[in-house]
């Protein structure tokens, strides 16, 4: 299966949300990283057929997604960033309602609803109204509805918002198990959520994908460029303004430990440390961090 994105552009007035973006995606999990306003949500909505591009196209196995119509929609599972619920529905009623919209057979829908609500840890609350759910429970319900039709392309926009660490591990395991022979696109601000499970990472900035590689391939970009430095509190602002400081920690003796990404050694006593995906992400978006 191949999802081809060809010179995709979306403009709002004079502003480009997506700017002549081209990608080729095959089966696997793709982590989509980027700061707010990078164009991630717009790209995902176009891929799902919710939004029409200004120019360019999305093709599945060579066929235009818009021309495919219902055939394409049947292959898509989507969890938007702000997913709408019917608060007076129970979890079970909501899942069966979504199943009917997706054209699933009633018997299959009931079996799949039971299976998925159990998988996301909501089996004990299937008959509770959604308005009584916590934010994390609603998010888990959103994940369950997204995979209800066993989609070939699963698009998840900030799916771990509101999930505690234990729930996020459950989510990662769920996606890993689900992703065989499928295309999964996962957008998040929580780098660790994709670092563990993504086959490839896409970093998006200013409406385009600026780099695409495995976690190992990306972290090699800044190999030998991550440093641990110890400075006095009076030097803190100087080093944070001059370099990309991705972390700082104050000690009780008046010193500050800085983690700096720099292709040059920032000071004589700097110690080289292994690079991480979070280091790379913050390096690309250091202007957002400093602002």
C-alpha positions as CSV (number, residue, x, y, z in Angstrom):
1,X,0.0,0.0,0.0
2,X,1.3,3.4,-0.9
3,X,0.0,6.8,0.1
4,X,1.5,9.5,-2.2
5,X,1.3,13.2,-1.3
6,X,2.2,15.3,-4.4
7,X,3.0,19.0,-4.2
8,X,0.2,19.5,-1.7
9,X,-0.6,23.2,-0.9
10,X,-3.3,24.7,1.3
11,X,-3.6,28.5,1.5
12,X,-5.8,30.6,3.8
13,X,-5.7,34.1,2.2
14,X,-2.0,34.8,1.7
15,X,-0.8,32.4,4.3
16,X,0.4,28.9,3.4
17,X,-0.6,26.3,6.0
18,X,0.9,23.5,3.8
19,X,3.4,24.6,1.1
20,X,4.1,22.2,-1.9
21,X,4.6,19.2,0.4
22,X,5.5,15.9,-1.2
23,X,5.8,12.6,0.6
24,X,5.6,8.8,-0.1
25,X,4.3,6.7,2.8
26,X,4.2,2.9,2.9
27,X,3.1,0.5,5.7
28,X,4.4,1.6,9.0
29,X,4.1,4.1,11.9
30,X,5.0,7.7,11.1
31,X,5.5,10.2,13.9
32,X,4.7,13.7,12.8
33,X,6.4,16.3,15.0
34,X,6.3,20.1,14.7
35,X,5.5,23.2,16.7
36,X,2.1,24.8,16.8
37,X,1.3,26.3,13.4
38,X,3.6,24.0,11.5
39,X,0.7,22.7,9.4
40,X,0.4,19.2,10.9
41,X,-3.4,19.3,11.5
42,X,-4.1,20.8,8.1
43,X,-2.0,18.1,6.5
44,X,-3.8,15.3,8.4
45,X,-7.2,16.7,7.6
46,X,-6.3,16.8,3.9
47,X,-5.1,13.2,4.1
48,X,-8.4,12.2,5.6
49,X,-10.4,14.0,2.9
50,X,-11.9,16.4,5.5
51,X,-10.2,19.4,3.8
52,X,-9.7,20.1,0.1
53,X,-6.2,21.3,-0.8
54,X,-5.7,24.5,-2.8
55,X,-3.5,22.5,-5.1
56,X,-1.7,19.2,-5.3
57,X,-3.3,15.8,-4.4
58,X,-3.3,12.8,-2.2
59,X,-3.2,9.4,-4.0
60,X,-3.7,5.9,-2.6
61,X,-2.0,3.3,-4.8
62,X,-2.1,5.8,-7.6
63,X,-5.8,6.9,-7.2
64,X,-6.8,10.4,-6.2
65,X,-8.4,10.2,-2.7
66,X,-11.2,12.7,-3.5
67,X,-12.1,10.8,-6.7
68,X,-12.2,7.5,-4.7
69,X,-15.0,9.0,-2.5
70,X,-16.6,6.5,-0.1
71,X,-14.1,3.8,-1.1
72,X,-11.3,5.9,0.4
73,X,-13.3,7.0,3.5
74,X,-13.9,3.3,4.3
75,X,-10.2,2.8,4.6
76,X,-9.6,5.8,6.9
77,X,-9.6,5.9,10.7
78,X,-9.3,9.4,12.2
79,X,-9.0,10.9,15.6
80,X,-9.0,14.7,15.3
81,X,-7.4,16.9,17.9
82,X,-10.7,18.2,19.2
83,X,-13.0,15.2,18.8
84,X,-16.8,15.8,19.4
85,X,-18.8,13.5,21.6
86,X,-22.5,13.2,22.4
87,X,-22.4,13.7,26.1
88,X,-25.7,11.8,26.8
89,X,-24.6,8.7,24.9
90,X,-23.0,5.9,26.8
91,X,-19.6,4.6,25.5
92,X,-21.3,1.6,24.0
93,X,-24.1,3.7,22.3
94,X,-21.5,6.1,20.9
95,X,-19.4,3.3,19.4
96,X,-22.5,1.7,17.8
97,X,-23.5,5.1,16.5
98,X,-20.1,5.6,14.9
99,X,-20.3,2.0,13.5
100,X,-23.6,2.8,11.8
101,X,-22.1,5.9,10.2
102,X,-19.2,3.8,8.9
103,X,-21.7,1.2,7.5
104,X,-20.7,-1.7,9.7
105,X,-23.0,-4.7,10.1
106,X,-24.8,-4.6,13.5
107,X,-23.5,-8.0,14.7
108,X,-19.9,-7.2,13.8
109,X,-20.3,-3.7,15.3
110,X,-21.4,-5.1,18.7
111,X,-18.5,-7.6,18.8
112,X,-15.9,-5.0,17.7
113,X,-17.3,-2.4,20.2
114,X,-16.9,-4.9,23.1
115,X,-13.4,-5.9,22.0
116,X,-12.1,-2.3,21.5
117,X,-13.6,-0.8,24.7
118,X,-11.9,-3.6,26.6
119,X,-8.7,-3.0,24.7
120,X,-8.6,0.7,25.8
121,X,-9.6,-0.1,29.4
122,X,-13.2,1.1,29.3
123,X,-14.9,-2.3,29.7
124,X,-16.2,-1.4,33.2
125,X,-17.9,1.8,32.0
126,X,-19.5,0.8,28.7
127,X,-22.9,1.9,30.0
128,X,-21.8,5.2,31.6
129,X,-22.7,8.5,29.9
130,X,-19.7,10.1,28.2
131,X,-20.4,13.4,30.1
132,X,-19.2,11.6,33.3
133,X,-15.9,10.6,31.7
134,X,-12.5,12.2,32.5
135,X,-10.5,13.8,29.7
136,X,-8.3,10.7,29.5
137,X,-11.3,8.3,29.3
138,X,-12.8,10.4,26.4
139,X,-9.4,10.3,24.6
140,X,-9.4,6.5,25.0
141,X,-12.9,6.3,23.6
142,X,-11.7,8.5,20.6
143,X,-8.9,6.0,19.9
144,X,-11.4,3.1,20.0
145,X,-13.7,4.7,17.5
146,X,-10.9,5.5,15.2
147,X,-10.0,1.8,14.7
148,X,-13.6,0.6,14.7
149,X,-13.6,-0.1,11.0
150,X,-10.2,-1.7,11.0
151,X,-8.8,1.1,8.8
152,X,-5.9,0.7,6.4
153,X,-4.8,4.3,7.1
154,X,-5.0,5.5,10.7
155,X,-4.5,9.2,11.4
156,X,-4.2,10.4,15.0
157,X,-3.9,14.1,15.9
158,X,-2.5,14.5,19.5
159,X,-4.1,11.2,20.6
160,X,-2.3,11.1,24.0
161,X,-3.5,14.5,25.3
162,X,-5.1,13.9,28.7
163,X,-3.6,10.4,29.1
164,X,-1.5,9.6,32.2
165,X,1.9,7.8,31.8
166,X,0.3,4.3,32.2
167,X,-2.4,5.1,29.7
168,X,0.2,6.4,27.2
169,X,2.1,3.0,27.5
170,X,-1.2,1.2,26.8
171,X,-1.8,3.5,23.8
172,X,1.6,2.8,22.4
173,X,1.2,-0.9,22.7
174,X,-2.3,-0.7,21.1
175,X,-0.9,1.2,18.1
176,X,2.1,-1.2,17.7
177,X,-0.2,-4.2,17.7
178,X,-2.6,-2.5,15.3
179,X,-0.1,-1.2,12.8
180,X,0.8,-4.3,10.9
181,X,0.3,-3.9,7.1
182,X,-1.2,-0.4,7.8
183,X,-0.2,3.2,7.5
184,X,-0.3,5.0,10.8
185,X,0.3,8.8,11.0
186,X,0.6,10.0,14.6
187,X,1.0,13.7,15.5
188,X,2.1,14.7,18.9
189,X,4.0,17.2,21.0
190,X,5.2,14.4,23.3
191,X,8.3,13.2,21.6
192,X,8.6,10.0,23.7
193,X,5.3,8.8,22.5
194,X,6.6,8.4,18.9
195,X,10.3,7.8,19.8
196,X,9.3,4.3,21.1
197,X,7.1,3.1,18.3
198,X,7.6,5.1,15.1
199,X,9.3,3.5,12.1
200,X,10.0,7.0,10.8
201,X,9.8,10.5,12.1
202,X,8.6,13.4,10.0
203,X,9.6,16.9,11.3
204,X,7.3,19.6,9.9
205,X,8.0,23.3,9.9
206,X,6.4,26.2,8.0
207,X,4.1,24.0,6.0
208,X,6.6,21.4,4.8
209,X,8.4,18.3,6.0
210,X,12.0,19.5,6.6
211,X,13.5,16.1,7.4
212,X,12.3,12.4,7.5
213,X,14.2,9.5,8.9
214,X,14.3,6.8,11.5
215,X,14.9,7.9,15.1
216,X,18.5,6.5,14.8
217,X,19.0,8.3,11.5
218,X,17.7,11.7,12.9
219,X,19.7,11.6,16.1
220,X,22.9,11.0,14.1
221,X,22.3,14.5,12.6
222,X,23.4,15.9,16.0
223,X,25.7,13.1,17.1
224,X,28.6,14.6,19.1
225,X,26.7,17.9,19.2
226,X,25.0,17.5,22.6
227,X,26.8,18.8,25.6
228,X,26.5,18.9,29.4
229,X,27.8,22.1,30.8
230,X,28.0,23.5,34.4
231,X,27.9,27.2,34.7
232,X,27.3,29.8,37.4
233,X,23.9,31.3,37.8
234,X,25.3,34.6,36.6
235,X,26.3,32.9,33.3
236,X,23.0,31.2,32.7
237,X,21.3,33.8,30.5
238,X,24.4,34.2,28.4
239,X,24.7,30.5,27.5
240,X,20.9,30.1,27.1
241,X,20.8,33.1,24.7
242,X,23.9,32.1,22.7
243,X,23.2,28.4,22.4
244,X,20.2,26.0,22.1
245,X,19.8,25.0,25.7
246,X,17.3,22.1,25.8
247,X,17.4,21.6,29.5
248,X,18.6,23.3,32.6
249,X,18.8,22.3,36.3
250,X,19.7,24.4,39.2
251,X,21.9,22.9,42.0
252,X,21.9,24.0,45.6
253,X,25.5,25.3,45.4
254,X,24.6,28.1,43.0
255,X,25.6,26.4,39.8
256,X,23.4,25.4,36.8
257,X,23.7,22.2,34.7
258,X,22.8,22.9,31.1
259,X,22.1,20.5,28.2
260,X,23.1,22.3,25.0
261,X,22.9,21.3,21.4
262,X,25.7,22.9,19.5
263,X,28.0,21.9,16.6
264,X,30.8,23.7,18.4
265,X,32.0,22.9,21.9
266,X,30.3,25.7,24.0
267,X,32.9,25.8,26.8
268,X,36.1,24.1,27.8
269,X,34.6,21.9,30.5
270,X,31.6,20.8,28.3
271,X,31.1,17.0,28.3
272,X,29.8,15.3,25.2
273,X,26.6,13.2,25.9
274,X,24.4,10.9,23.7
275,X,21.8,12.7,21.5
276,X,18.1,12.1,21.7
277,X,15.1,12.8,19.4
278,X,13.9,15.4,21.9
279,X,17.3,17.2,21.5
280,X,16.9,17.3,17.7
281,X,13.3,18.5,18.0
282,X,14.2,21.3,20.3
283,X,17.2,22.2,18.1
284,X,14.9,22.6,15.1
285,X,12.4,24.6,17.0
286,X,14.7,26.6,19.3
287,X,13.1,29.9,18.2
288,X,9.8,28.6,19.6
289,X,11.5,27.5,22.9
290,X,13.2,30.9,23.4
291,X,10.1,32.9,22.6
